[in-house]
Amino acid sequence: MSIHRDARVEDGAEVAADAEVGPFTVIASGARVGAGCVLGPHVVIHSSVRLGPGCRVHAGAVLGDLPQDLSFGGGESGVEIGASCVIREGVTIHRGTKPDTSTVVGEGCFLMANSHVAHNVRLGRRVILANGVLLAGYVEVGDGAFLSGNAVVHQFTRIGRLAMLSGLAGIGKDVPPFCIAESCARNAVAGLNVVGMRRAGMNPEQRRAVAAAFRILYRSGLSVRQALERLRAEFPDGPAREMAEFAAASKRGICPFRGDPGGGEADG
């Protein structure tokens, strides 16, 4: 274990034998730091945090502080961070607001500088938050989603798998899987994240099915209810069906389409 002489590791903290802890970092009693983790200088790890193996936390990050929620009444809650996450400078991740709840960051996530993950947020695997992204309480983000710089997401909103938010997007309605939310706009879907689907290994047939589902959902002139009935009839499984079920489960409604005429196309 390599702990800088100016770091403070409280009695009762569990720090893996091969972890590295930088100067002026504080690890509170009850926190757990997994094998191979590297903590930079001036990091604060509160008692509620479970940091998975192989994570790297950069200068000034604060993990597990109290939720910014006026209804918070105390009690034990936590932050669970999966393996191999990168947490850059100034990131804040707050613990759950109700007793026995947690804020969850899936494995392989990359949280860039000054991004904020509020209480009870759930990030899937390999999610990327660019600089300055702000996630309010209870937001859910699916696997492989990419949220660009300074995007903001309203509480209880869901971002689907492999969705992408463009820079400065303001989102208060659910963004279906594989879609791109428009830059500098509020609650607007502009098209499909074709590059993200390719990088995730989706084959041409799957991408074409998603494009067809997008057209039915957004450009057919059908109501959402009618579009969902058609999608369920035409796509019994696969990513197109995933879009339908995501939209059907939405409590806040899904973002409307305000993109260019070709925005729903996917390459073959």
PyRosetta script that sets phi, psi and omega in degrees:
from pyrosetta import init, pose_from_sequence

init()
pose = pose_from_sequence("MSIHRDARVEDGAEVAADAEVGPFTVIASGARVGAGCVLGPHVVIHSSVRLGPGCRVHAGAVLGDLPQDLSFGGGESGVEIGASCVIREGVTIHRGTKPDTSTVVGEGCFLMANSHVAHNVRLGRRVILANGVLLAGYVEVGDGAFLSGNAVVHQFTRIGRLAMLSGLAGIGKDVPPFCIAESCARNAVAGLNVVGMRRAGMNPEQRRAVAAAFRILYRSGLSVRQALERLRAEFPDGPAREMAEFAAASKRGICPFRGDPGGGEADG")
pose.set_psi(1, 133.6)
pose.set_omega(1, 179.1)
pose.set_phi(2, -115.2)
pose.set_psi(2, 100.1)
pose.set_omega(2, -179.9)
pose.set_phi(3, -114.9)
pose.set_psi(3, 120.9)
pose.set_omega(3, -179.6)
pose.set_phi(4, -61.8)
pose.set_psi(4, 145.7)
pose.set_omega(4, -176.6)
pose.set_phi(5, -61.9)
pose.set_psi(5, -22.8)
pose.set_omega(5, -179.8)
pose.set_phi(6, -95.3)
pose.set_psi(6, 4.1)
pose.set_omega(6, 174.2)
pose.set_phi(7, -81.7)
pose.set_psi(7, 162.0)
pose.set_omega(7, 176.9)
pose.set_phi(8, -128.0)
pose.set_psi(8, 114.1)
pose.set_omega(8, 175.7)
pose.set_phi(9, -113.2)
pose.set_psi(9, 111.2)
pose.set_omega(9, -174.8)
pose.set_phi(10, -73.3)
pose.set_psi(10, 152.4)
pose.set_omega(10, 173.6)
pose.set_phi(11, -57.1)
pose.set_psi(11, 135.2)
pose.set_omega(11, -179.1)
pose.set_phi(12, 97.9)
pose.set_psi(12, -12.1)
pose.set_omega(12, 172.6)
pose.set_phi(13, -77.0)
pose.set_psi(13, 143.0)
pose.set_omega(13, 178.8)
pose.set_phi(14, -109.5)
pose.set_psi(14, 110.5)
pose.set_omega(14, -177.9)
pose.set_phi(15, -121.3)
pose.set_psi(15, 125.4)
pose.set_omega(15, -177.4)
pose.set_phi(16, -59.0)
pose.set_psi(16, 151.2)
pose.set_omega(16, -173.8)
pose.set_phi(17, -62.5)
pose.set_psi(17, -27.8)
pose.set_omega(17, -177.7)
pose.set_phi(18, -102.5)
pose.set_psi(18, 10.1)
pose.set_omega(18, 178.6)
pose.set_phi(19, -72.5)
pose.set_psi(19, 155.6)
pose.set_omega(19, 175.9)
pose.set_phi(20, -117.9)
pose.set_psi(20, 133.1)
pose.set_omega(20, -176.4)
pose.set_phi(21, -126.9)
pose.set_psi(21, 122.6)
pose.set_omega(21, -175.2)
pose.set_phi(22, -82.8)
pose.set_psi(22, 175.2)
pose.set_omega(22, -176.7)
pose.set_phi(23, -65.1)
pose.set_psi(23, 142.2)
pose.set_omega(23, 175.8)
pose.set_phi(24, 64.5)
pose.set_psi(24, 13.7)
pose.set_omega(24, 172.3)
pose.set_phi(25, -80.2)
pose.set_psi(25, 143.5)
pose.set_omega(25, -179.8)
pose.set_phi(26, -120.5)
pose.set_psi(26, 127.9)
pose.set_omega(26, 175.0)
pose.set_phi(27, -120.5)
pose.set_psi(27, 114.7)
pose.set_omega(27, -172.5)
pose.set_phi(28, -78.8)
pose.set_psi(28, 158.2)
pose.set_omega(28, 175.6)
pose.set_phi(29, -57.3)
pose.set_psi(29, 132.8)
pose.set_omega(29, -179.7)
pose.set_phi(30, 98.3)
pose.set_psi(30, -18.2)
pose.set_omega(30, 177.8)
pose.set_phi(31, -72.9)
pose.set_psi(31, 154.3)
pose.set_omega(31, 177.1)
pose.set_phi(32, -127.4)
pose.set_psi(32, 126.9)
pose.set_omega(32, 179.4)
pose.set_phi(33, -117.9)
pose.set_psi(33, 120.2)
pose.set_omega(33, -171.1)
pose.set_phi(34, -77.2)
pose.set_psi(34, 174.4)
pose.set_omega(34, -177.4)
pose.set_phi(35, -60.4)
pose.set_psi(35, 138.9)
pose.set_omega(35, 174.5)
pose.set_phi(36, 73.3)
pose.set_psi(36, 8.5)
pose.set_omega(36, 178.8)
pose.set_phi(37, -73.4)
pose.set_psi(37, 147.4)
pose.set_omega(37, 176.5)
pose.set_phi(38, -124.9)
pose.set_psi(38, 117.9)
pose.set_omega(38, 179.9)
pose.set_phi(39, -109.2)
pose.set_psi(39, 123.8)
pose.set_omega(39, 179.6)
pose.set_phi(40, -75.6)
pose.set_psi(40, -168.2)
pose.set_omega(40, -179.3)
pose.set_phi(41, -75.2)
pose.set_psi(41, 151.0)
pose.set_omega(41, 173.2)
pose.set_phi(42, 59.4)
pose.set_psi(42, 30.7)
pose.set_omega(42, 173.1)
pose.set_phi(43, -87.1)
pose.set_psi(43, 144.1)
pose.set_omega(43, 175.4)
pose.set_phi(44, -120.1)
pose.set_psi(44, 120.4)
pose.set_omega(44, 177.5)
pose.set_phi(45, -114.5)
pose.set_psi(45, 107.9)
pose.set_omega(45, -178.0)
pose.set_phi(46, -77.6)
pose.set_psi(46, 170.2)
pose.set_omega(46, -171.2)
pose.set_phi(47, -64.5)
pose.set_psi(47, -21.0)
pose.set_omega(47, -174.3)
pose.set_phi(48, -83.3)
pose.set_psi(48, -1.3)
pose.set_omega(48, -167.5)
pose.set_phi(49, -93.2)
pose.set_psi(49, 137.0)
pose.set_omega(49, 169.6)
pose.set_phi(50, -119.2)
pose.set_psi(50, 106.5)
pose.set_omega(50, -175.4)
pose.set_phi(51, -101.6)
pose.set_psi(51, 117.0)
pose.set_omega(51, -175.6)
pose.set_phi(52, -68.9)
pose.set_psi(52, 171.1)
pose.set_omega(52, -176.2)
pose.set_phi(53, -67.3)
pose.set_psi(53, 149.5)
pose.set_omega(53, 173.0)
pose.set_phi(54, 73.2)
pose.set_psi(54, 17.2)
pose.set_omega(54, 179.1)
pose.set_phi(55, -85.0)
pose.set_psi(55, 151.5)
pose.set_omega(55, 174.9)
pose.set_phi(56, -124.9)
pose.set_psi(56, 122.7)
pose.set_omega(56, -177.0)
pose.set_phi(57, -117.6)
pose.set_psi(57, 122.4)
pose.set_omega(57, -173.2)
pose.set_phi(58, -92.3)
pose.set_psi(58, 176.7)
pose.set_omega(58, -169.6)
pose.set_phi(59, -55.2)
pose.set_psi(59, 135.0)
pose.set_omega(59, 170.2)
pose.set_phi(60, 79.9)
pose.set_psi(60, 2.2)
pose.set_omega(60, 177.4)
pose.set_phi(61, -70.6)
pose.set_psi(61, 145.9)
pose.set_omega(61, 178.4)
pose.set_phi(62, -126.8)
pose.set_psi(62, 117.2)
pose.set_omega(62, -175.2)
pose.set_phi(63, -116.8)
pose.set_psi(63, 125.2)
pose.set_omega(63, 173.1)
pose.set_phi(64, 90.0)
pose.set_psi(64, 17.4)
pose.set_omega(64, 177.7)
pose.set_phi(65, -72.8)
pose.set_psi(65, 173.2)
pose.set_omega(65, -177.5)
pose.set_phi(66, -62.3)
pose.set_psi(66, 146.1)
pose.set_omega(66, 178.4)
pose.set_phi(67, -67.7)
pose.set_psi(67, 147.4)
pose.set_omega(67, 174.9)
pose.set_phi(68, -88.0)
pose.set_psi(68, 73.1)
pose.set_omega(68, -172.2)
pose.set_phi(69, -143.3)
pose.set_psi(69, 119.1)
pose.set_omega(69, -177.8)
pose.set_phi(70, -64.4)
pose.set_psi(70, -19.6)
pose.set_omega(70, 179.5)
pose.set_phi(71, -85.1)
pose.set_psi(71, -4.0)
pose.set_omega(71, -177.9)
pose.set_phi(72, -63.7)
pose.set_psi(72, 126.0)
pose.set_omega(72, -177.4)
pose.set_phi(73, -118.9)
pose.set_psi(73, 18.1)
pose.set_omega(73, -179.4)
pose.set_phi(74, 90.1)
pose.set_psi(74, -169.9)
pose.set_omega(74, -177.3)
pose.set_phi(75, 98.8)
pose.set_psi(75, 166.3)
pose.set_omega(75, -177.6)
pose.set_phi(76, -82.0)
pose.set_psi(76, 127.6)
pose.set_omega(76, 173.8)
pose.set_phi(77, -149.0)
pose.set_psi(77, 173.9)
pose.set_omega(77, -170.6)
pose.set_phi(78, -147.0)
pose.set_psi(78, -178.8)
pose.set_omega(78, 172.3)
pose.set_phi(79, -131.4)
pose.set_psi(79, 126.8)
pose.set_omega(79, 178.3)
pose.set_phi(80, -117.5)
pose.set_psi(80, 120.1)
pose.set_omega(80, -177.7)
pose.set_phi(81, -119.1)
pose.set_psi(81, 124.8)
pose.set_omega(81, -176.1)
pose.set_phi(82, -74.5)
pose.set_psi(82, 178.8)
pose.set_omega(82, -175.9)
pose.set_phi(83, -67.3)
pose.set_psi(83, 150.7)
pose.set_omega(83, 167.7)
pose.set_phi(84, 61.1)
pose.set_psi(84, 33.9)
pose.set_omega(84, 174.7)
pose.set_phi(85, -87.8)
pose.set_psi(85, 149.0)
pose.set_omega(85, 173.2)
pose.set_phi(86, -113.8)
pose.set_psi(86, 123.3)
pose.set_omega(86, -177.1)
pose.set_phi(87, -122.2)
pose.set_psi(87, 110.8)
pose.set_omega(87, -170.8)
pose.set_phi(88, -87.5)
pose.set_psi(88, -172.9)
pose.set_omega(88, -170.2)
pose.set_phi(89, -59.0)
pose.set_psi(89, 134.3)
pose.set_omega(89, 171.3)
pose.set_phi(90, 73.5)
pose.set_psi(90, 9.1)
pose.set_omega(90, 177.9)
pose.set_phi(91, -67.7)
pose.set_psi(91, 142.4)
pose.set_omega(91, 175.0)
pose.set_phi(92, -124.0)
pose.set_psi(92, 131.7)
pose.set_omega(92, 176.8)
pose.set_phi(93, -130.0)
pose.set_psi(93, 117.6)
pose.set_omega(93, -175.6)
pose.set_phi(94, -98.6)
pose.set_psi(94, 151.3)
pose.set_omega(94, -177.9)
pose.set_phi(95, -79.1)
pose.set_psi(95, 167.5)
pose.set_omega(95, -178.4)
pose.set_phi(96, -56.4)
pose.set_psi(96, 152.2)
pose.set_omega(96, -175.1)
pose.set_phi(97, -91.4)
pose.set_psi(97, -19.9)
pose.set_omega(97, 177.9)
pose.set_phi(98, -111.3)
pose.set_psi(98, 150.7)
pose.set_omega(98, -179.5)
pose.set_phi(99, -55.1)
pose.set_psi(99, 140.6)
pose.set_omega(99, 176.4)
pose.set_phi(100, 66.3)
pose.set_psi(100, 24.8)
pose.set_omega(100, 173.0)
pose.set_phi(101, -116.9)
pose.set_psi(101, 163.3)
pose.set_omega(101, -176.7)
pose.set_phi(102, -138.8)
pose.set_psi(102, 153.6)
pose.set_omega(102, 163.9)
pose.set_phi(103, -91.0)
pose.set_psi(103, 133.0)
pose.set_omega(103, -170.9)
pose.set_phi(104, -124.2)
pose.set_psi(104, 129.0)
pose.set_omega(104, 174.3)
pose.set_phi(105, -117.6)
pose.set_psi(105, 118.8)
pose.set_omega(105, -176.8)
pose.set_phi(106, -71.4)
pose.set_psi(106, 169.6)
pose.set_omega(106, -176.1)
pose.set_phi(107, -68.5)
pose.set_psi(107, 148.7)
pose.set_omega(107, 176.2)
pose.set_phi(108, 73.2)
pose.set_psi(108, 16.1)
pose.set_omega(108, 179.3)
pose.set_phi(109, -78.2)
pose.set_psi(109, 153.4)
pose.set_omega(109, 179.2)
pose.set_phi(110, -127.1)
pose.set_psi(110, 108.1)
pose.set_omega(110, -178.9)
pose.set_phi(111, -106.8)
pose.set_psi(111, 109.5)
pose.set_omega(111, -175.2)
pose.set_phi(112, -80.4)
pose.set_psi(112, 175.9)
pose.set_omega(112, -167.8)
pose.set_phi(113, -54.3)
pose.set_psi(113, 134.1)
pose.set_omega(113, 171.5)
pose.set_phi(114, 64.4)
pose.set_psi(114, 19.2)
pose.set_omega(114, 171.5)
pose.set_phi(115, -78.0)
pose.set_psi(115, 156.5)
pose.set_omega(115, -175.2)
pose.set_phi(116, -129.6)
pose.set_psi(116, 129.3)
pose.set_omega(116, 177.3)
pose.set_phi(117, -117.3)
pose.set_psi(117, 108.2)
pose.set_omega(117, -173.8)
pose.set_phi(118, -79.6)
pose.set_psi(118, 179.1)
pose.set_omega(118, -177.2)
pose.set_phi(119, -56.8)
pose.set_psi(119, 137.3)
pose.set_omega(119, 172.9)
pose.set_phi(120, 65.4)
pose.set_psi(120, 14.8)
pose.set_omega(120, 171.0)
pose.set_phi(121, -67.7)
pose.set_psi(121, 149.2)
pose.set_omega(121, 175.1)
pose.set_phi(122, -128.2)
pose.set_psi(122, 113.9)
pose.set_omega(122, 175.3)
pose.set_phi(123, -101.3)
pose.set_psi(123, 134.7)
pose.set_omega(123, 174.6)
pose.set_phi(124, -74.2)
pose.set_psi(124, -161.8)
pose.set_omega(124, -179.4)
pose.set_phi(125, -82.3)
pose.set_psi(125, 143.7)
pose.set_omega(125, 172.4)
pose.set_phi(126, 58.6)
pose.set_psi(126, 32.0)
pose.set_omega(126, 174.0)
pose.set_phi(127, -76.5)
pose.set_psi(127, 141.0)
pose.set_omega(127, 176.0)
pose.set_phi(128, -117.2)
pose.set_psi(128, 123.5)
pose.set_omega(128, 171.3)
pose.set_phi(129, -109.4)
pose.set_psi(129, 115.5)
pose.set_omega(129, 178.2)
pose.set_phi(130, -75.0)
pose.set_psi(130, 177.0)
pose.set_omega(130, -174.8)
pose.set_phi(131, -53.8)
pose.set_psi(131, 132.2)
pose.set_omega(131, 170.9)
pose.set_phi(132, 78.3)
pose.set_psi(132, 6.7)
pose.set_omega(132, 176.9)
pose.set_phi(133, -64.9)
pose.set_psi(133, 138.1)
pose.set_omega(133, -178.6)
pose.set_phi(134, -122.7)
pose.set_psi(134, 117.0)
pose.set_omega(134, 177.9)
pose.set_phi(135, -110.6)
pose.set_psi(135, 120.3)
pose.set_omega(135, 178.5)
pose.set_phi(136, -78.4)
pose.set_psi(136, 177.7)
pose.set_omega(136, -174.0)
pose.set_phi(137, -59.4)
pose.set_psi(137, 143.1)
pose.set_omega(137, 173.8)
pose.set_phi(138, 65.4)
pose.set_psi(138, 15.2)
pose.set_omega(138, 173.4)
pose.set_phi(139, -67.4)
pose.set_psi(139, 144.6)
pose.set_omega(139, 175.7)
pose.set_phi(140, -121.9)
pose.set_psi(140, 131.4)
pose.set_omega(140, -178.6)
pose.set_phi(141, -125.9)
pose.set_psi(141, 125.3)
pose.set_omega(141, -176.0)
pose.set_phi(142, -76.9)
pose.set_psi(142, 167.0)
pose.set_omega(142, -178.8)
pose.set_phi(143, -52.8)
pose.set_psi(143, 136.7)
pose.set_omega(143, 171.5)
pose.set_phi(144, 72.0)
pose.set_psi(144, 7.7)
pose.set_omega(144, 178.5)
pose.set_phi(145, -70.4)
pose.set_psi(145, 151.2)
pose.set_omega(145, -179.3)
pose.set_phi(146, -126.3)
pose.set_psi(146, 118.1)
pose.set_omega(146, 179.6)
pose.set_phi(147, -110.0)
pose.set_psi(147, 114.8)
pose.set_omega(147, -173.4)
pose.set_phi(148, -77.4)
pose.set_psi(148, 173.5)
pose.set_omega(148, -169.8)
pose.set_phi(149, -53.7)
pose.set_psi(149, 131.0)
pose.set_omega(149, 173.9)
pose.set_phi(150, 63.2)
pose.set_psi(150, 19.9)
pose.set_omega(150, 170.0)
pose.set_phi(151, -69.1)
pose.set_psi(151, 146.5)
pose.set_omega(151, 179.6)
pose.set_phi(152, -127.0)
pose.set_psi(152, 140.2)
pose.set_omega(152, -175.9)
pose.set_phi(153, -128.9)
pose.set_psi(153, 125.2)
pose.set_omega(153, -178.1)
pose.set_phi(154, -68.1)
pose.set_psi(154, 153.6)
pose.set_omega(154, -179.9)
pose.set_phi(155, -57.3)
pose.set_psi(155, 146.6)
pose.set_omega(155, 178.6)
pose.set_phi(156, 68.5)
pose.set_psi(156, 5.6)
pose.set_omega(156, 179.5)
pose.set_phi(157, -82.0)
pose.set_psi(157, 149.7)
pose.set_omega(157, 179.1)
pose.set_phi(158, -114.7)
pose.set_psi(158, 138.6)
pose.set_omega(158, 174.4)
pose.set_phi(159, -115.6)
pose.set_psi(159, 122.8)
pose.set_omega(159, -172.8)
pose.set_phi(160, -75.3)
pose.set_psi(160, 169.4)
pose.set_omega(160, 179.4)
pose.set_phi(161, -58.1)
pose.set_psi(161, 134.3)
pose.set_omega(161, 177.4)
pose.set_phi(162, 59.1)
pose.set_psi(162, 18.4)
pose.set_omega(162, 171.8)
pose.set_phi(163, -75.7)
pose.set_psi(163, 161.8)
pose.set_omega(163, 178.1)
pose.set_phi(164, -135.6)
pose.set_psi(164, 131.2)
pose.set_omega(164, 172.6)
pose.set_phi(165, -102.3)
pose.set_psi(165, 124.9)
pose.set_omega(165, 177.2)
pose.set_phi(166, -73.0)
pose.set_psi(166, 165.8)
pose.set_omega(166, -176.7)
pose.set_phi(167, -58.1)
pose.set_psi(167, 138.2)
pose.set_omega(167, 177.5)
pose.set_phi(168, 67.0)
pose.set_psi(168, 13.5)
pose.set_omega(168, 176.6)
pose.set_phi(169, -65.9)
pose.set_psi(169, 143.2)
pose.set_omega(169, 174.9)
pose.set_phi(170, -116.0)
pose.set_psi(170, 117.3)
pose.set_omega(170, -169.9)
pose.set_phi(171, -121.2)
pose.set_psi(171, 123.3)
pose.set_omega(171, 175.5)
pose.set_phi(172, -129.3)
pose.set_psi(172, 3.3)
pose.set_omega(172, 173.3)
pose.set_phi(173, -125.3)
pose.set_psi(173, 159.8)
pose.set_omega(173, -175.4)
pose.set_phi(174, -67.4)
pose.set_psi(174, 139.7)
pose.set_omega(174, 176.7)
pose.set_phi(175, -103.9)
pose.set_psi(175, 113.9)
pose.set_omega(175, -176.4)
pose.set_phi(176, -62.2)
pose.set_psi(176, 158.4)
pose.set_omega(176, 177.4)
pose.set_phi(177, -54.0)
pose.set_psi(177, 145.1)
pose.set_omega(177, 172.1)
pose.set_phi(178, 74.9)
pose.set_psi(178, 0.8)
pose.set_omega(178, -175.6)
pose.set_phi(179, -95.8)
pose.set_psi(179, 159.2)
pose.set_omega(179, 174.7)
pose.set_phi(180, -109.8)
pose.set_psi(180, 127.1)
pose.set_omega(180, 174.0)
pose.set_phi(181, -87.6)
pose.set_psi(181, 138.9)
pose.set_omega(181, -171.0)
pose.set_phi(182, -68.1)
pose.set_psi(182, 143.4)
pose.set_omega(182, 178.8)
pose.set_phi(183, -70.2)
pose.set_psi(183, 143.7)
pose.set_omega(183, 174.3)
pose.set_phi(184, 55.0)
pose.set_psi(184, 32.2)
pose.set_omega(184, -179.5)
pose.set_phi(185, -137.0)
pose.set_psi(185, 160.1)
pose.set_omega(185, 179.3)
pose.set_phi(186, -105.6)
pose.set_psi(186, 124.0)
pose.set_omega(186, 173.7)
pose.set_phi(187, 53.6)
pose.set_psi(187, 56.8)
pose.set_omega(187, -179.3)
pose.set_phi(188, -135.6)
pose.set_psi(188, 124.9)
pose.set_omega(188, 173.5)
pose.set_phi(189, -95.0)
pose.set_psi(189, 131.0)
pose.set_omega(189, -175.3)
pose.set_phi(190, -106.1)
pose.set_psi(190, -14.1)
pose.set_omega(190, -177.4)
pose.set_phi(191, 160.9)
pose.set_psi(191, -155.2)
pose.set_omega(191, -176.2)
pose.set_phi(192, -109.1)
pose.set_psi(192, 148.1)
pose.set_omega(192, 178.2)
pose.set_phi(193, -87.1)
pose.set_psi(193, 72.3)
pose.set_omega(193, -175.3)
pose.set_phi(194, -62.6)
pose.set_psi(194, -43.3)
pose.set_omega(194, -179.9)
pose.set_phi(195, -60.7)
pose.set_psi(195, -44.2)
pose.set_omega(195, 179.1)
pose.set_phi(196, -62.4)
pose.set_psi(196, -39.3)
pose.set_omega(196, 178.6)
pose.set_phi(197, -65.5)
pose.set_psi(197, -42.3)
pose.set_omega(197, 178.0)
pose.set_phi(198, -61.1)
pose.set_psi(198, -47.6)
pose.set_omega(198, -178.1)
pose.set_phi(199, -62.8)
pose.set_psi(199, -29.0)
pose.set_omega(199, 179.3)
pose.set_phi(200, -81.3)
pose.set_psi(200, -1.7)
pose.set_omega(200, 176.4)
pose.set_phi(201, 88.7)
pose.set_psi(201, 12.7)
pose.set_omega(201, 176.8)
pose.set_phi(202, -70.2)
pose.set_psi(202, 130.8)
pose.set_omega(202, -176.4)
pose.set_phi(203, -79.8)
pose.set_psi(203, 168.5)
pose.set_omega(203, -177.0)
pose.set_phi(204, -56.8)
pose.set_psi(204, -37.9)
pose.set_omega(204, 179.7)
pose.set_phi(205, -63.5)
pose.set_psi(205, -42.3)
pose.set_omega(205, 178.0)
pose.set_phi(206, -64.8)
pose.set_psi(206, -40.6)
pose.set_omega(206, -179.9)
pose.set_phi(207, -66.7)
pose.set_psi(207, -37.8)
pose.set_omega(207, 177.5)
pose.set_phi(208, -65.9)
pose.set_psi(208, -38.4)
pose.set_omega(208, 178.2)
pose.set_phi(209, -63.9)
pose.set_psi(209, -40.3)
pose.set_omega(209, 177.4)
pose.set_phi(210, -63.4)
pose.set_psi(210, -42.7)
pose.set_omega(210, 178.8)
pose.set_phi(211, -61.9)
pose.set_psi(211, -40.8)
pose.set_omega(211, 177.8)
pose.set_phi(212, -64.7)
pose.set_psi(212, -41.2)
pose.set_omega(212, 178.2)
pose.set_phi(213, -64.0)
pose.set_psi(213, -40.0)
pose.set_omega(213, 178.0)
pose.set_phi(214, -59.8)
pose.set_psi(214, -45.1)
pose.set_omega(214, -179.4)
pose.set_phi(215, -62.3)
pose.set_psi(215, -40.7)
pose.set_omega(215, 178.9)
pose.set_phi(216, -65.6)
pose.set_psi(216, -43.2)
pose.set_omega(216, -175.5)
pose.set_phi(217, -70.3)
pose.set_psi(217, -37.6)
pose.set_omega(217, -169.0)
pose.set_phi(218, -115.7)
pose.set_psi(218, -22.0)
pose.set_omega(218, -169.9)
pose.set_phi(219, -128.4)
pose.set_psi(219, 13.6)
pose.set_omega(219, -178.2)
pose.set_phi(220, -92.9)
pose.set_psi(220, -12.0)
pose.set_omega(220, -175.2)
pose.set_phi(221, 82.7)
pose.set_psi(221, 1.0)
pose.set_omega(221, 178.6)
pose.set_phi(222, -82.0)
pose.set_psi(222, 153.9)
pose.set_omega(222, 170.1)
pose.set_phi(223, -68.9)
pose.set_psi(223, 165.1)
pose.set_omega(223, 179.3)
pose.set_phi(224, -59.2)
pose.set_psi(224, -42.8)
pose.set_omega(224, 179.8)
pose.set_phi(225, -61.1)
pose.set_psi(225, -45.0)
pose.set_omega(225, 179.2)
pose.set_phi(226, -65.0)
pose.set_psi(226, -40.0)
pose.set_omega(226, 179.5)
pose.set_phi(227, -63.9)
pose.set_psi(227, -39.7)
pose.set_omega(227, 179.3)
pose.set_phi(228, -65.3)
pose.set_psi(228, -39.3)
pose.set_omega(228, 177.0)
pose.set_phi(229, -61.2)
pose.set_psi(229, -42.5)
pose.set_omega(229, 179.6)
pose.set_phi(230, -68.2)
pose.set_psi(230, -42.2)
pose.set_omega(230, 179.8)
pose.set_phi(231, -61.6)
pose.set_psi(231, -43.1)
pose.set_omega(231, -179.9)
pose.set_phi(232, -65.7)
pose.set_psi(232, -33.1)
pose.set_omega(232, 178.3)
pose.set_phi(233, -72.2)
pose.set_psi(233, -37.4)
pose.set_omega(233, -174.4)
pose.set_phi(234, -89.4)
pose.set_psi(234, -24.5)
pose.set_omega(234, -174.8)
pose.set_phi(235, -128.7)
pose.set_psi(235, 92.5)
pose.set_omega(235, -178.7)
pose.set_phi(236, -71.4)
pose.set_psi(236, -19.3)
pose.set_omega(236, -179.5)
pose.set_phi(237, -157.3)
pose.set_psi(237, -174.5)
pose.set_omega(237, 177.2)
pose.set_phi(238, 83.5)
pose.set_psi(238, -175.4)
pose.set_omega(238, -174.8)
pose.set_phi(239, -66.0)
pose.set_psi(239, -29.7)
pose.set_omega(239, 176.9)
pose.set_phi(240, -65.4)
pose.set_psi(240, -41.0)
pose.set_omega(240, 176.8)
pose.set_phi(241, -66.0)
pose.set_psi(241, -34.7)
pose.set_omega(241, 176.7)
pose.set_phi(242, -58.5)
pose.set_psi(242, -41.4)
pose.set_omega(242, 176.9)
pose.set_phi(243, -61.1)
pose.set_psi(243, -44.1)
pose.set_omega(243, -178.2)
pose.set_phi(244, -62.6)
pose.set_psi(244, -45.4)
pose.set_omega(244, -177.5)
pose.set_phi(245, -69.5)
pose.set_psi(245, -34.3)
pose.set_omega(245, 175.5)
pose.set_phi(246, -60.4)
pose.set_psi(246, -48.7)
pose.set_omega(246, -179.4)
pose.set_phi(247, -63.8)
pose.set_psi(247, -39.1)
pose.set_omega(247, -178.9)
pose.set_phi(248, -65.1)
pose.set_psi(248, -30.8)
pose.set_omega(248, -178.2)
pose.set_phi(249, -85.4)
pose.set_psi(249, -3.1)
pose.set_omega(249, -175.4)
pose.set_phi(250, -68.5)
pose.set_psi(250, 131.8)
pose.set_omega(250, 174.9)
pose.set_phi(251, -98.8)
pose.set_psi(251, -23.0)
pose.set_omega(251, -179.2)
pose.set_phi(252, -98.0)
pose.set_psi(252, -6.0)
pose.set_omega(252, -172.5)
pose.set_phi(253, 86.1)
pose.set_psi(253, 156.4)
pose.set_omega(253, -179.4)
pose.set_phi(254, -96.6)
pose.set_psi(254, 155.0)
pose.set_omega(254, 178.7)
pose.set_phi(255, -61.3)
pose.set_psi(255, 138.5)
pose.set_omega(255, 175.4)
pose.set_phi(256, -75.9)
pose.set_psi(256, 164.6)
pose.set_omega(256, 179.4)
pose.set_phi(257, -90.7)
pose.set_psi(257, 124.5)
pose.set_omega(257, 176.1)
pose.set_phi(258, -134.6)
pose.set_psi(258, 32.4)
pose.set_omega(258, -175.4)
pose.set_phi(259, -93.4)
pose.set_psi(259, -169.4)
pose.set_omega(259, 178.7)
pose.set_phi(260, -77.2)
pose.set_psi(260, 165.5)
pose.set_omega(260, -175.7)
pose.set_phi(261, -58.7)
pose.set_psi(261, -26.4)
pose.set_omega(261, -179.5)
pose.set_phi(262, -95.2)
pose.set_psi(262, 10.0)
pose.set_omega(262, -170.4)
pose.set_phi(263, -64.5)
pose.set_psi(263, -17.8)
pose.set_omega(263, -178.8)
pose.set_phi(264, -96.7)
pose.set_psi(264, 6.1)
pose.set_omega(264, -175.1)
pose.set_phi(265, -85.1)
pose.set_psi(265, 144.1)
pose.set_omega(265, 172.2)
pose.set_phi(266, -127.0)
pose.set_psi(266, 145.4)
pose.set_omega(266, -178.6)
pose.set_phi(267, -69.4)
pose.set_psi(267, 161.2)
pose.set_omega(267, 177.9)
pose.set_phi(268, -84.3)
pose.dump_pdb("model.pdb")
